[in-house]
Amino acid sequence: MLRFSLQMDLIARGRSGIWTANGQSLVVEVKTTDAYTIRLDTIANYRDRLVEENRIPKETPILIVIGRNDTTSLEAQVRGSRHAWSMRIAGIDSLIKLMEVNLTTSSDDVTEKIHTILRPFEYTRIDQIVDVVFTTVEDKEHQIEEEISPVTLEVEQGRRTQQRTPREIIDNKKITSIERLAKRESAAIQKRRNSLYSDPADEVHAVVVVSKRYDDGGYWYAYHEDPQRKFLSQGKKGFLVLSMTDKEFAFAVPFHVLELVWNDLHQTVSDSGRIYKHLLTYEVDGKFHLRIRSVGAHLELDPYKV
C-alpha cells in the first residue's frame, strides 16, 4: 500500500518537507506567495544537504507549493534555470484536490498516478496526464459497482435490485462505525482511502461497508477480493466492519474469521474478472447471523458487535 508520509525538517534558515512513498522521495518547499524572488539555488541546496546526510536518494526532485494561483513569474523562473528538470510547481488548491481524489479511491493505481504527476516529467507528450484521468474515472466506475451494484443471489434469493442510499448517510455511518472500532482497539484509526482505514503504525486495517435494511429484514454487503480482502490481509489485525443504516451499532468481523468461510460465501465474477462475495446478514430473535452457502449454516455476528 502506497501512501505519503510527511517529515518536516529545519535546514539552516529554510523549512523543507520530505514526502516519501514506496522508496521514492520528494522534497517539498512551501511558499505563501511568489510575489518576492524565490532563490531556486537555495532550495536546491537544501535538497543537496539532505542527499549528503543520506536522508533522501540522489536526484530527488523538488515540488514548490504556492498558496496563491498566479505563479507566472515563478514558472518562467524555473523554466529558464538549470533546475527545469528537477523542480515542479503546484498550487495549494490543486494539491488539496489531489489529496481528496486519493482519499476517495480504492485503487493503488490511482495513488501511483498521483505520485507520478507530482514528479517532473516531459509534457510534450501528454500520455501520462491522460492515464491519470482514465485511471481515476475507471476507479470511480469500480466504486459504483462496489457500493451500489445490483444484488443477485441466484440461490434462495432470486433477483432484487438495491436502491441507492444517499452518500451523506453512508459517509456518516462509516465515520461512526470506525470511531467505535477505534475506541475498542485503542487505536487512532484513520481513513486511508474510500472505505479503507488503518492506524498510523499500519498494524490495524479495517474496511467499512454500509447496507440499508431490505424488505425481507436482511442486510446485503459486497466483499471484494481486491482491494478489500487484500487490504485486510496486509495488517496485523484486520476487520470487516458491517454497518447498518438503521442501527447504532456495527459488527467488526475479524479477517481470519472471514477467511474460514471465504469459500462458502456466494460470489459474483464481473465481466472484468473481479470477484466479490455476497454477505447476507439477517436477524433472528434479536441475534444477527451471516448466511453462508451450506444449507442452514450461518456465522454468528453478535460476538463482534461494536
N, C-alpha and C positions, 0 to 999 in steps of 0.2 A: 504494500500500500504506500503510495507516494503522498507526501504532504510537506509543506514548507514549515520549517521551524525558524523563528526569528531570534537572532542573538545580537544584542546591542553592545557595541564596544566604543569606548572613548579612546581615540587615537590622536595624540598630540592635541591640537585645538579643534579637531574636526569630530564629527559624530557620524559613524557609519553603521549600517546594519548588514549582517550576513544571513542570507537565505540559503538553506541547503535542502536538497531533495535528491534522494537516490544516488548519493555520491557526487553530485554536482553542486556548485556553489554560485551565488550571485551576490555581489557587493551592492548594497542599496544606499544611495545618498539622497536624503530628503531635504528639499528647499521649499520655503513658503512661496517664493516668487523668483522670477528670473530678471526682475527689474534692475538688479545690480549685476555686475560682471561676475560670473562664476568661473573660478580658476580650475579648468579641467585638469591641468597638470597636478594641482594639489590633490584633487580627488584620486587621480591615478596613483599618486604617491601613497595615499592611504592603502589602496589595493596592494601595491607592491610590498609594503611593510607587512601586510598580512601574509603574503606569499613567503617572505623571508622568515616569518615566525612559524611557517608550516601550518598555518591555520586554514588556508584555502589552497587549491591547486593553482599552478601557474596558468596564466592566460584566462583567469576568471573574469568574466565580463562585469560591467558596471551598469546599473539601472538608476537613472536620476529621476526621482519622483518630485513633481512640482505641484504646488497647491492651487495654481491658477491655470486657466485654459490656454491663454495666449503664451506660447513658448517659441514664437517665430525666431526671435533673436538667438535663443539658446540652440535651436535646431540648426541654424546657419553656422553657429559657432562650432558645434560638434562635426557637421559635415565638412567644414573647412580645416579640421585639425587632424593630427595623426591618430586621434582616438576614434575616428569614424567607425572602425570595425570592432571596437571593444566597448562602446557606450551606446545606450539607448535611453529614450526619454518617455515617461508616462505621466499623465495627469492623475491626481489622486482619485478623481471621479471614475476614471476608466479602471483603475486598479481595484476599486471597490466593486465595480460591476463584474470584473473577472472573479473576485472572491465570491460574489453571490452566485455566479454560474457554477463555481467549484462546489459550493455548499449544497446546491440543488441537484448535483449529478450523482449517479451511482457508478459511473464508469471511470476506471483508471485511464482509459484512452483520452477522455476529455481533460483530465488533470495533466497528462503528459503534453497534450497540445498547448495548454495554457502555459506550461513551463517553457515550451518551445518559443512562443511568441514574445516572452519576456527577455529572451536572449537575442543578441544581434544575429540577423541572417539577411541574406541578399533579397531585396524587394523587387527586383526587375521582373522575376517570375513569381507569381502570387499563389502558387500551388499550396504552400504551407498555410496561408491565411484561409484559402478555400477549404482546406482539410479541417481546420479548426471549426469553421461554421458547419460543415457537413457532419462532423462527428458529434457536435453538440445537438444538432437537430435530430440525428439518429438516436442519440441517447434520450432525448425528450420523448420520442415515439416509444422507446422501450419502457420508459417510466409510466406512460399512459397504459401500456399493456400490463405492466407490473401491478399498478394500483387499481385500475378500474376495468380490467378485462372481463368479458362475459364469463359467468360461472357455468361450466359444463361438467356435470357429473353423470356420465353415461350409465354408471352402475347405481341403482337405487334412487337416484335423484331426478333423472330425466334432464331437461334443459330449462334453465331460467336465466334471466338477464339481470345483472347488477346495475342499479341506477346509481348515478354519480352522487357522492356525498360532497357537500361544499368543502372546498380546500381549507377554509378557516377552521372548520370543525376538526378535520383530520390533523392539521398542524397543532391545534390546541391539545388534542388528545395525545399526540406524540410527546409534547412538552411535559404534560402532567405525568404520563406513564414513565418517561425516562427519569423524571425527578424522583419518583417513588423508588425506582430501581437504584438510583444513585444513593439515596438515603439508606437503603437496606445494605448496600455493598460498601458504604462509607467511602465512596469514590466520586471524584469530580468528573462525571461522565458528560462529555460534550459532543455536539453534533459534528461529525466529520463531513458528511455529505448526504443529502436526501434523507434516507431512513437509517443510515449507518452512524453509530455512535461509539466513542471509546473514551477512556480516561487518558490523561497526559502521559502516563507511563506506557500506554498502548498494551495494557495487560487485560483489561476488561473490555470486551467487544459486545455490542448489543445492536440488534435490528428491531425496529419498532414498526409494526403493521397494524392497521386500523380497519375494523369492519363495523357496519351497522347490523342491526338485528333484522333478520328476514322473517317473512310471514310464518314460516314453519318453526320459528323460535331459535333457529341456529345462527351462527356467525361463520362467514367464509373468509379465508385468507389465502393468498398465493405466497408460497415459499420457494423462491428461485434458487437454483443451483449456483448461479453466478449473477449478481455479486453476493447475495445474502448468505448462502451456505458457505461460500468461500471465505467471506469476511469473518464469520463467526469462528471458523476453524483456525484463524490466524491469531486469536487471543488466548491467553492462559485460561480465561473464563469467557464463555460465550453464552448469550441469552437471546432467544427469540421472544420478543415481548408482544403478546397478543392483547391489543387494546380494543375496547368496545365503545361505540359512540354513546350508548345509553347506560353505561356503568361507570362508577367512580374508581373501580379497581381494574387491574390488568393481571395477566399471567406471564411471568418471566420464565419460560421453559429453557432449562439448560441445554446447551448444544449437544452434549453427549447423550442426553435422553432422546433428542430428536434423531440422532444418528442410529439409535437402536431400532427405530420404526421407519427409517427413511425408505426402505424397500417395500414397506407395507402401506404406503400412502398412495392414494390416487394421483395420477400425474397427467400433464399435458405437454406435448412436444410441439412447439410452434414451427411455423414454416422455416424460420431461420435456424432451427435446431436447438433453440433454448428450451431447457427443461424447467418446469415448475410443478411443485406438488400442491394438491388441494388440501388445505387444512380446514376441516369442517368441525366446529365445536358446537356443543349443544348442552342444555341444562336439564337435569332430571332431579326433581325433589331438592332443588337448591344447590346441587353439585354440578360442576362443569366437567365435560369429557371431550376428548379429541378422538374422533372416529378414525379408525384405521381399516385397512382392506379386509382383514379377516372378519367373517360374518359374526356379528355380536361382540366383537372385540373393541376396546377403547383404551385410551390413556387418561387417567385421572389428572385433572389440572389444578385442583384446589391446593395441593402442596406447594405450588409455585406462585401463589397469589401475592401480589404486591399492591 
